[in-house]
């Protein structure tokens, strides 16, 4: 259909629907780091903005009147074409703005929402009007030089995935890109945020994002009732591309409820129309299995994000029939439920974990979780402070051993031997 944006579908046809919206200047490829995990449990629809990827620019008006509401209408048309009355939605930047608009003005359609590196207002309208005029005059090549420092940290900007996304920007139709700028110029959803009461909302921010800094994410999370917030260390505007592990884990955990709700609803319908006890039991088992699968997927993503692929791959390789149930247990429960919880962020969870391991003298696990704490955004100084406080509450000998373990970890990371600078207090 010519009135629909270009889109791709992945995942089981009968799974709960999830629509993914991209950021301005990118294509639906911006979601590739998350796609394999999300498509295990959802029917995933990714779409291209007008004039981006393979979507025609004419889907938005070119006279400066385009709005985020127009983009939201395109998403609803996509959902209608699939026969989806209700769907989960995640969006990056302008894609996140579309999600907020849908949740505010079409809450009956949105079952759950994730807003990634986005805002309720993207700055002064004049700046977006100026960018639209620039791109209409010179094309999107005029934006390419400034994007690496906005989209990515310096260390990631030369990576193959970053380079590929910049090529997507070069390929954008100037009229389509400019129309998206017009939409952002007229967008201000701040007053509507408190009305988003029935849509579970996750807000994700890149801690080093210059385009939509964490303060923008906090504004959304503070205003949307019950919203949860994740700040990703070491990530700029395209946090899900630069730091896919923590973003994927957060999305899996947030949208796992969609899988459970959908399955439970199916189970309720099935059992209400059947008098067979065995059918009811089977359906209940199916619901539990689906929930376990979602938690397992979220657990693996969180485990990899915190401990690293190499560690998890080694653990999987060492799994035997004897240890398989234990590995499944810690993946589903410790990582799929506890580490993916919304109440505490991962920095706090690392502090708690370090203290518990010090108290019980688990030095091997402590070394692993010191590395994990660095991944979760703690600095070496902050880790030292946790270890110092543990000397008061866990005992000086325990802290002494912990400092030595931490020093060895830091020396290994720095490429030093790690034996000459061990901390010894006695």
Buried (B, 14 or more C-beta within 10 A) or exposed (E): EEEBBBBBEBBEEEBBBBBBBBBBBBBBBBBBBBBBBBBBBBBBBBBBBBBBBEBBBBBBBBEBEBBBBBBBBBBBBBBEEBEBEBBBBBBBBBBBBBBBBBBBBBBEBBBBBBBBBBBBBBEEBEEBBEBBEBBBEEBBEEBBEEBBEBBBBEEBBEEEBBEBBBEBBEEBBBBBBBBBBBBBBBBBBEEBBEBBEEBBBBBBBBBBBEBBBBEBBBBBBEBBEEBBBBBBBBBBBBBBBBBBBBBBBBBBBBBBBBBBBBBBEBBEEBBEEEEEEEEBEBBBEBBBEBBBBBBBBBBBBBBBBBBBEEBBEEBEEEEEEEEEEEBBEBBBBBBBBEBBEBEEBBBEBBBEBBBBBBBEBBBEBBBBBBBBBBBBBBEBEBBBEBBEBBBEEBBEEBBBBBBBBBBBBBBEEEEEEBEEEEBEEE
